[in-house]
């Protein structure tokens, strides 16, 4: 709550809003409750653009270039699952899964 605490100190001194604790409560409820989906909104709008290409920032060269492109198009959770699969079973097994999925998609 460091950011909210800093904002609270500035808002109390500058604006003097006496309902700040209630505003903070409403904001936290908006973030946490699934019916509002606030945390997902903030992630999609602001955080995801920085996390999306995180592998390219660190020069992650353990994957071939075509696999890097596929990983960058995935969501963060899916990318982590695929990276765990590749680390466990190897990139050849991942290629077989991709080919099988492609073959299955072409049948339809």
N, C-alpha and C positions, 0 to 999 in steps of 0.2 A: 504494500500500500504506500510505497514511497512517493510515487507520482501523485496519488490522490492526497497524501499528506502535504506535499509541497504546494499543490494547487489550493488546498484548504487554507494554509497559512496566508497565501497571497490573496485569496478571495475574502477571507475574514478581515484582513487589514485594509484592502483597497475598497471593496464593495460593502463589506459588513453584512453579508447575508446571514440572517439568523437561522434559516432553514437548510443550511449546508449539510448537516448530518442526514436529513431526509433526502436531499438530492443525491448524496453519496450512496445511500441505501437503495434508491430507485435505480441508479446507474449500476450498482453491483447486481441487483436483481435482473436488470436487463442483460447483463453479461452472462449470468449463470443459468437462468431459467430457459429450458429448451423451447418453450413456446415463443420466446422473443428472438432466440438465436443470435444474440448480440455478439458473443465472442466469435462466432463463425463469420459474422458480417465484418468485424474488425480484421480478422485473419484474411478474408478474401480481398478486402479493399486495400489494406495497408501492409500487412506482413508478408503475404504470399509472394509478392513481386520480388522481395529480397531473398526469400527462401527457395524460390523456384529454381534458380540456376546456381545453387550453392556449390555444386560439384565443380563448376567451371572456375569459381573463385580460388579454389584451393589446388587447382591443377590436378584433379583426380584422374590420373592416367592409367589406372589399373584396368579400365574397361576400354574395349575398342570404340572407335568413333561412332559407328552405327548404334551400338548399345547405349552410348552416352545420349544420343539424340532421343532414343526411346525413353530413357530414364527422365530426361528433362521435360517430356510431354506429360508425364504422370503426376498425380498428386503426391504430396510429400509422404503420406502413409504408404501408398502403393509403391513408391520408389524405395522406401526402406525395406518393405517386404521382398521386393525383387532383389535388392542388394544382399539381403540375408540369404535368399535362395541361391544366388550366384556364389556367394562365399561358401555355402554349405555343399552344393552339388556341382559347382563349376559352370563355366560359361557355355560349355557344350550342351549340358542339360538344359540350360536356359534357351539355347538356340532350338533344341528339339521341341520344347514347349511352345515356342513362338511359331515354328513351322506347323505343329499340330493344330494350334489355334487358327492359323491362317487357312489351313486345309479345311477345317471344320466351318469356318466362316464362308468359304467359297462354295460349300455344298448348299448353303441356304440361298 
